[in-house]
Amino acid sequence: MKLLVAVKRVVDFNVKVRVKADQTAVETNGVKMSMNPFDEIAVEEAVRLKEKGIATEVIAVSMGVPQCQDTIRTALAMGADRGILVETDAQLEPLAVAKMLKALVVKEGVDLVVMGKQAIDDDMNATGQMLAALLGWPQGTFASKLEIAGGVANVTREVDGGLETVALTLPAVITADLRLNEPRYASLPNIMKARKKPIETIKPADLGVDPAPRLTTIKVAEPASRKAGVKVADVAALVDKLRNEAKVI
Ligand code: AMP
């Protein structure tokens, strides 16, 4: 079973994001970039499927600027077998990413796609769903547990009321939620080994996709700063404030 895992390069989750002075976007110059945390979970799950003998090959795909190579190398150091970089300067939107992933799935003969539920930069939460729709494949989104046997993927999903388990007939698209697993740290020997693993670089046009954005960002702004809070002396003072100032009880 061939497995494709999508890994996006995003601003590191520890960085305090700043808006550019001209309010066109978030500042990424000189900012630490890392693999999207949900994609690390997707890579971990893919590598575990390979270790269990369920997957035969794990291909890590990233789309964007040349530095996305680093993100792919991280996936290779975690255990993916090879990488594909779809290189473009275009501001990528979920539909363009989904179309390019679809083309790769068809070209590579992939049986299962595992990706993050959401990229933490744009918070779109759309690419996996769009990819499944374009391929006409079943989708198991927000996966917190995955079991594969006999051509069926049982995906446990975290939904509002608790846990839901869906059975998907493969091929399928799965998007990883936070509790699916705890991603491993790549060991130094594996980081060294990953340097020798192949990464193929292609362009969107090679996949027959025009990645030009369809949305225009009008303005990016910081959220309004919150007023400082106050400390109350005791519960009675708190209740008094809630009743007489905030008027919420
Ligand atoms: P989104 O729909 O933008 O929130 O992204 C959901 C998932 O799609 C991410 O967690 C990635 O697995 C994948 N993805 C989105 N954009 C890219 C990209 N430029 N390169 C690789 N994977 C991506």
Residues whose N, C-alpha, C, O or C-beta is under 5 A from the ligand:
A	BS01	AMP	A6 V7 K8 N36 F38 D39 V61 S62 M63 G64 L92 P94 V97 M115 G116 K117 Q118 A119 D123 M124 N125 A126 T127 G128
